[in-house]
């Protein structure tokens, strides 16, 4: 009998979620998303510079 077989359903869900989260952490961030973040940073700088005037 495996350890996961004796876990209650909530524990099994937790194990699966931790496994999924770990896999997502290993994925690379898409270049398009990084570009969008950079554009957002630039827009915020421009807006704050205009507000400071």
QUIBEL-V254901 format. One record per residue. PHI is phi as a letter, one per 20 degrees, with the letter a starting at -180 (999 if undefined). PSI is psi in radians with two decimals (* if undefined). D_LAST is the distance of its C-alpha to the last C-alpha in Angstrom with 2 decimals. Layout:
phi,psi,d_last
PHI,PSI,D_LAST
PHI,PSI,D_LAST
This chain:
phi,psi,d_last
999,2.29,69.64
e,2.74,66.01
f,-0.64,63.67
f,-0.38,61.44
f,-0.47,64.52
e,-0.04,64.91
f,2.58,61.28
f,2.87,60.51
g,-0.68,58.42
f,-0.67,55.18
f,-0.67,55.67
f,-0.71,56.38
f,-0.75,53.15
f,-0.74,51.28
f,-0.77,52.98
f,-0.73,52.11
f,-0.73,48.44
f,-0.69,48.13
f,-0.78,49.80
f,-0.77,47.48
f,-0.75,44.36
f,-0.69,45.67
f,-0.70,46.25
f,-0.65,42.74
f,-0.51,41.27
f,-0.27,43.23
f,2.56,41.81
f,2.64,39.27
e,2.23,35.81
g,2.47,35.77
g,-0.65,33.76
f,-0.70,32.27
f,-0.72,30.90
f,-0.67,29.36
f,-0.74,27.73
f,-0.70,26.28
f,-0.68,24.89
f,-0.75,23.26
f,-0.69,21.66
f,-0.77,20.39
g,-0.77,18.89
f,-0.74,17.13
f,-0.68,15.85
f,-0.69,14.54
f,-0.76,12.72
f,-0.77,11.09
f,-0.70,10.27
f,-0.57,8.89
f,-0.71,6.69
f,-0.64,5.45
f,-0.49,5.50
f,-0.31,3.84
f,*,0.00
